[in-house]
Amino acid sequence: MEAVNSSVFLTPGIALIMQAVAHPIILLNIDRQVMFSNDAANAILTSALDVVGSKPGELLNCVGEKSGPSGCGTASLCRLCGLVNTVWQAFHNSSGYAEGDCRIRTSDARGLVLHVQARRMEIGSHLFVLVSLTDIGHEERRRVLERTFFHDVLNTANVVFMTAQLLASELSGDSLEKANTLVDSVGLLIDEIQGQRILLQAEKGHLASPMALVDTHTLLKSVARSYQRVNNSNGVGLTLELPQGPCIVQTDPSLLSRVISNLVKNAFEAARTGDTVSIRCIETPSFARFEVQNPRAMPEYVRLQIFTRSFSTKGAGRGVGTYSARLLTETYLGGRIGFDSNEKEGTLFWVEIPRN
């Protein structure tokens, strides 16, 4: 260990670089003993033991380290340890590199979930593995919470939606109108929840996009119905302009509906009492162009940031509508999206989707 320390870790440049790395880094010898750890690694090594010469399981308070006959790496549980296996692969495979996830049961019952990246390196006549550790526990917990949230909340919202529909079927007059408004509002709530789930899947690249022949007239009428009754009550009108004859495109109907709905929602939010939002479909031989227009112009600072994630004029934590529309259009539908905004004509968003 002294030879390694004198040749490498007492070299100011190398020590400074390793300390500057934000990720926890440890250097292990062939016996998986720690030869060096940077400050970021020391922050997660909870043991009071001396770091140099100890093994990772000892420093991370792993329960397996206490049950094995020779400590870390020798318990039955250690056969499944992502850290042990990743380091072993880096020492022995031809590339000298390996990575994997590691779930550690700690003595305080909280546990750790780490992503491990290991790179074999030779110093003098000795082999070592440089290990980078990334705490991904928060990401795993978030994924579990997301699955639970979307499953449970969507189930509850669907129950409310069906109950409202049953209620509306038994009413008439003003009561029926109010019940229908409730049905529409709950439908929009479900649509918002589905939209968030689709956005998360799209950003991760996990979104399936099944193509089908879509009648754009039917799709746009459905979008208009979803927003017309609720927003007309706020004094904002809606017009739908469709070309003569059918306009068929081959695309994902769910995602296209989502894109148009996001633009219509934004248009209603920008409009004021007495304004009218317009939805249009323009047919060409090669593509179908969808336009959503409201009579209000955007300020320059809004125009410059309109497709940026989390930018919103409505406050922090918002701003995924136009970002989502662009992501879905350009990444999954193979189309184009843009806008024009001026004082004379207001703001017009357009989406072009290939016919085939």
C-alpha positions, -999 to +999 in steps of 0.1 A: +000+000+000+028+024+007+042+020-028+008+028-043+004+058-021+038+072-029+035+067-066-001+079-071-020+093-042+006+117-030+009+130-065-009+164-061-024+165-095-040+130-094-053+134-059-067+168-067-086+155-097-101+125-078-112+148-050-128+172-075-150+145-089-186+149-075-194+112-075-181+090-048-150+072-060-131+044-043-100+024-055-100-013-047-071-038-048-075-074-060-087-084-025-114-056-027-097-036+000-101+002-003-068+019-012-083+054-017-116+072-013-125+108-022-145+131+000-177+123-018-173+086-010-163+093+026-197+110+030-216+078+024-191+054+042-209+054+075-186+030+094-161+043+120-134+020+107-103+033+089-111+035+053-078+023+038-076-015+041-113-020+048-138-036+024-168-018+010-193-039+029-177-030+062-177+007+054-213+007+042-226-012+073-239-041+051-256-069+070-239-095+048-205-084+060-214-095+095-228-129+086-200-141+063-172-163+077-146-139+064-166-107+063-175-087+031-180-109+001-182-143+018-218-145+030-245-163+010-261-129+004-229-116-012-234-139-042-262-115-053-243-083-044-241-059-074-210-043-060-191-075-055-201-089-089-194-057-108-159-054-093-152-090-101-162-086-137-140-055-141-110-074-128-116-104-150-133-095-183-115-084-215-127-048-215-118-041-179-151-023-175-184-033-159-214-017-144-245-027-125-269-019-097-264-028-061-290-031-033-274-031+001-292-041+033-277-020+060-277-026+098-299+005+103-326-010+081-327+019+057-306+003+029-288+017-001-294+014-038-263+023-058-253+023-094-218+009-097-193+016-125-159-002-123-128+003-144-097-019-141-064-001-141-028-010-136-005+009-113+031-003-114+029-041-112-005-041-093-040-043-106-068-021-091-104-013-099-116+023-098-152+023-086-177+051-090-209+049-068-241+067-076-269+068-051-301+059-072-323+052-042-343+084-048-349+074-084-362+040-075-385+054-048-398+079-073-405+052-099-425+032-073-444+063-062-452+072-098-465+037-106-486+037-074-499+073-080-509+068-116-525+034-108-545+044-077-554+080-088-566+069-122-587+041-108-604+066-084-609+092-111-624+066-134-649+056-107-659+092-102-662+096-140-685+066-144-706+076-113-711+111-129-722+095-161-747+074-143-760+104-124-763+124-157-784+096-172-810+099-145-814+137-146-830+163-169-831+201-174-806+223-155-796+193-133-786+174-164-765+203-177-747+205-144-741+168-144-727+169-179-704+197-169-692+174-140-686+146-165-666+168-188-645+182-159-637+147-146-629+136-181-604+165-184-589+155-150-583+120-163-568+134-195-544+155-174-533+126-154-528+104-185-509+133-201-484+134-172-479+096-175-473+098-212-448+127-208-428+107-183-427+077-206-418+098-236-389+115-218-375+081-208-379+067-243-404+040-231-435+053-250-451+029-275-465+047-306-488+024-325-498+038-359-533+037-374-554+054-400-570+084-383-600+105-395-588+140-384-624+153-385-635+129-359-604+135-338-607+173-338-644+171-330-636+150-300-610+175-288-634+204-293-661+186-273-637+180-245-631+217-240-661+235-254-687+232-227-663+239-198-646+269-214-678+284-229-689+288-193-659+311-188-669+333-217-644+320-243-658+306-275-645+279-298-648+274-335-638+244-356-629+247-393-626+215-412-619+209-449-645+194-472-643+157-474-624+133-452-587+139-442-570+107-433-535+105-418-515+075-406-504+083-371-508+075-334-544+089-326-538+091-289-506+111-292-520+134-319-550+141-298-527+148-268-507+173-289-538+192-302-554+191-267-523+207-251-523+235-277-561+241-272-557+242-235-529+268-238-550+288-261-579+289-237-556+299-208-542+328-228-577+340-240-599+364-222-637+367-218-652+374-252-623+359-272-627+329-295-602+300-299-601+285-334-591+250-344-584+243-381-573+214-403-556+221-436-550+192-460-521+189-485-510+159-505-481+151-482-493+162-447-522+174-426-517+208-409-535+215-376-538+251-364-549+264-330-553+302-327-562+327-301-563+365-305-537+373-279-501+379-288-472+366-267-446+389-252-411+384-267-397+368-235-425+342-238-419+336-275-382+329-269-388+302-243-421+287-255-409+251-260-386+250-230-394+225-203-408+240-171-411+275-185-445+289-178-462+322-174-484+306-147-456+302-121-429+277-111-436+240-114-457+244-146-448+247-183-450+212-198-478+218-223-460+231-254-428+212-244-448+180-244-464+189-277-431+194-294-416+162-278-444+140-290-447+156-324-411+156-334-399+124-316-429+101-319-451+114-347-424+123-372-440+158-376-432+194-373-445+221-348-441+258-347-460+291-340-465+327-351-474+355-328-481+391-334-504+419-322-525+419-354-533+382-357-527+369-322-510+336-316-512+306-339-496+272-332-494+248-361-486+211-363-478+192-395-482+154-396-472+133-426-501+117-444-482+084-445 
